[in-house]
Each structure stands twice: as C-alpha cells, then as structure tokens.
C-alpha cells in the first residue's frame, strides 16, 4: 500500500489530461475563415464565400460519429429558426464512405441545411481550419467572414442559439 499515493497521483494526472483534451476551446480573437470550394451531395461546387454577408455555422462531421448524429436534430432546428434572420448552416462531411451514403444519411435525418462532401480534400481542409483533432468541429462565422467561435466536440443547440443570436 505504500504505492497508493503514487497511484492516486497518476490517476489524477490521467484524469486531468483527459479533461484537458475534452476542453471546448474558442478562437483567440476573430480570424478570417479560410475560403474553400467543395461539392454538395448533387455535385454542385459551393464556396464558403458564396455565403458572404450571412452568419455561417460551419460544422465538420461524419455519419459514423455518435456526437455528430446527436447534433443533427439541433442544427436542423437552428436552421429552421434562424435562416430568415441571416443564418446558414453548412455541414461538411468528412466521411470516407461514398457520397451516396452521406446523401442517404441526409434524407434519413431530414437535414435542411447545406451538406458538402470533403472527399479527398479532407486533410487539406482540416489543416486550413487549424488542425482540429476531433469531430464534430464547429465554427461560427460572422457576416464579415471572421471566425468568432470554435468548438471541438458536441455542444447543445441552446449553446449555439445563444452564440448565433449574439452575431445575427
């Protein structure tokens, strides 16, 4: 039992490391969102700059990700509630699965916002958005194209609603 204090300390260190890795991090000051152009699920190429002058909630996700699936109904509700006020939600699928799989997911979950397919651009896009290390990764972009909030991990719709209303 003389190792008990050491084991407790190691346990606390492991817990601290885990909690720090789960921490929701915001962007330090508004940075300009990098522009990109990706196909939607019908093959039309859409650029982030196409949404200039609107507030954008940019959500990187995948169909296999449980927290991502949990966010979808809340994002659908936010899109319905705030689209007329100037909000556009863009979901960027980071799936390796064929685009048809993502298209079926969109239908099943009744997604009412733009869904783009990163495909072979996935790694480049992740690097351009700061090498986020988990999904969902969500960026709130103001009307001037600046990232005003970044969160890695699931956040409830109530959190995003408050943030969206602050920039609308």
C-alpha positions as CSV (number, residue, x, y, z in Angstrom):
1,X,0.0,0.0,0.0
2,X,3.0,2.3,0.0
3,X,2.4,2.9,-3.7
4,X,-1.2,4.1,-3.1
5,X,-0.3,7.9,-3.1
6,X,1.7,7.5,-6.3
7,X,-1.2,5.6,-8.0
8,X,-3.6,8.3,-6.9
9,X,-1.4,11.0,-8.3
10,X,-1.0,9.1,-11.6
11,X,-4.8,8.7,-11.7
12,X,-5.3,12.4,-11.1
13,X,-2.8,13.3,-13.8
14,X,-4.5,10.9,-16.3
15,X,-7.9,12.4,-15.4
16,X,-6.5,16.0,-15.8
17,X,-5.1,15.1,-19.2
18,X,-8.4,13.6,-20.3
19,X,-10.4,16.6,-19.2
20,X,-8.0,19.0,-20.9
21,X,-8.3,17.0,-24.1
22,X,-12.1,17.3,-23.9
23,X,-12.0,21.1,-23.2
24,X,-14.0,23.3,-25.5
25,X,-11.7,25.9,-27.0
26,X,-12.5,29.2,-28.5
27,X,-10.6,31.1,-31.1
28,X,-8.3,33.8,-29.8
29,X,-9.7,36.9,-31.5
30,X,-11.6,36.9,-34.8
31,X,-9.6,35.3,-37.6
32,X,-10.8,35.3,-41.2
33,X,-12.3,32.0,-42.2
34,X,-10.3,30.4,-45.0
35,X,-12.4,30.1,-48.2
36,X,-12.8,26.7,-49.8
37,X,-14.9,25.2,-52.5
38,X,-16.5,21.7,-52.2
39,X,-19.2,19.7,-53.9
40,X,-22.6,19.4,-52.4
41,X,-24.3,16.0,-52.5
42,X,-25.5,16.6,-56.0
43,X,-22.0,17.5,-57.3
44,X,-22.5,21.3,-57.4
45,X,-19.4,23.1,-56.2
46,X,-20.1,25.6,-53.4
47,X,-17.7,28.0,-51.8
48,X,-17.8,29.4,-48.3
49,X,-17.5,32.8,-49.9
50,X,-20.9,32.2,-51.5
51,X,-22.4,32.9,-48.1
52,X,-20.7,36.3,-47.6
53,X,-22.9,38.7,-45.7
54,X,-24.6,35.9,-43.8
55,X,-23.8,34.3,-40.4
56,X,-22.5,30.8,-41.0
57,X,-22.3,27.8,-38.6
58,X,-19.8,25.6,-40.2
59,X,-19.9,22.0,-38.9
60,X,-17.4,19.4,-39.7
61,X,-18.9,15.9,-39.1
62,X,-19.2,12.3,-40.2
63,X,-22.0,9.8,-40.5
64,X,-20.2,7.3,-38.2
65,X,-19.7,9.8,-35.4
66,X,-22.3,9.5,-32.5
67,X,-21.9,13.1,-31.2
68,X,-22.3,14.3,-34.7
69,X,-25.5,12.4,-35.1
70,X,-26.7,13.9,-31.8
71,X,-26.2,17.4,-33.1
72,X,-28.1,17.0,-36.3
73,X,-31.6,17.5,-35.0
74,X,-30.5,20.6,-33.1
75,X,-28.8,22.0,-36.2
76,X,-31.9,21.3,-38.2
77,X,-34.0,23.3,-35.6
78,X,-31.5,26.2,-35.6
79,X,-31.5,26.3,-39.4
80,X,-35.3,26.5,-39.4
81,X,-35.5,29.1,-36.7
82,X,-32.8,31.5,-37.9
83,X,-32.4,31.1,-41.6
84,X,-34.7,34.0,-42.3
85,X,-32.7,36.2,-39.9
86,X,-29.5,35.5,-41.9
87,X,-28.1,32.2,-40.7
88,X,-26.8,29.4,-42.9
89,X,-25.6,26.1,-41.5
90,X,-23.1,24.2,-43.6
91,X,-22.3,20.6,-42.7
92,X,-19.0,19.4,-44.2
93,X,-18.9,15.6,-44.3
94,X,-15.5,14.1,-43.6
95,X,-16.7,10.6,-44.4
96,X,-14.6,8.2,-46.3
97,X,-17.8,6.5,-47.3
98,X,-19.2,7.1,-50.8
99,X,-21.2,10.3,-51.3
100,X,-24.4,8.2,-51.8
101,X,-24.1,7.0,-48.1
102,X,-24.0,10.7,-47.0
103,X,-26.9,11.5,-49.2
104,X,-29.0,8.7,-47.6
105,X,-28.0,9.9,-44.1
106,X,-29.2,13.4,-45.1
107,X,-32.6,12.0,-46.1
108,X,-33.0,9.8,-43.0
109,X,-32.1,12.7,-40.7
110,X,-34.1,15.2,-42.7
111,X,-31.2,17.7,-42.9
112,X,-32.4,21.0,-44.1
113,X,-29.1,22.8,-44.4
114,X,-26.3,22.6,-47.0
115,X,-24.2,19.5,-46.8
116,X,-20.8,19.4,-48.6
117,X,-18.6,16.4,-49.2
118,X,-14.9,16.9,-48.4
119,X,-13.7,13.6,-50.0
120,X,-10.0,13.9,-51.0
121,X,-9.9,17.5,-49.7
122,X,-10.4,16.4,-46.1
123,X,-6.9,16.6,-44.8
124,X,-6.2,19.9,-46.5
125,X,-9.4,21.4,-45.2
126,X,-8.7,20.3,-41.6
127,X,-5.2,21.9,-41.8
128,X,-6.7,25.2,-43.1
129,X,-9.1,25.3,-40.1
130,X,-6.3,24.9,-37.5
131,X,-5.8,21.1,-37.4
132,X,-8.8,20.4,-35.2
133,X,-8.4,17.0,-33.6
134,X,-11.9,15.7,-33.3
135,X,-15.4,16.0,-34.6
136,X,-17.8,17.5,-34.6
137,X,-15.8,20.6,-35.0
138,X,-17.9,23.7,-35.4
139,X,-17.0,27.3,-36.4
140,X,-19.3,30.3,-36.0
141,X,-18.5,32.8,-38.8
142,X,-19.9,36.3,-38.7
143,X,-21.2,38.4,-41.6
144,X,-17.7,39.7,-42.3
145,X,-16.3,36.1,-42.7
146,X,-14.5,36.1,-39.3
147,X,-14.4,33.0,-37.1
148,X,-15.9,34.3,-33.8
149,X,-16.3,30.9,-32.0
150,X,-14.8,27.5,-32.5
151,X,-15.8,24.3,-30.6
152,X,-14.5,20.8,-30.9
153,X,-17.0,18.3,-29.6
154,X,-20.7,18.2,-29.1
155,X,-22.5,21.3,-27.9
156,X,-26.2,21.5,-27.4
157,X,-28.4,23.6,-29.6
158,X,-29.0,26.0,-26.7
159,X,-25.3,26.9,-26.6
160,X,-25.2,27.6,-30.4
161,X,-28.5,29.5,-30.2
162,X,-27.0,32.0,-27.7
163,X,-23.9,32.4,-29.8
164,X,-25.8,32.8,-33.1
165,X,-28.1,35.4,-31.6
166,X,-25.1,37.4,-30.5
167,X,-23.8,37.8,-34.1
168,X,-27.1,38.0,-36.0
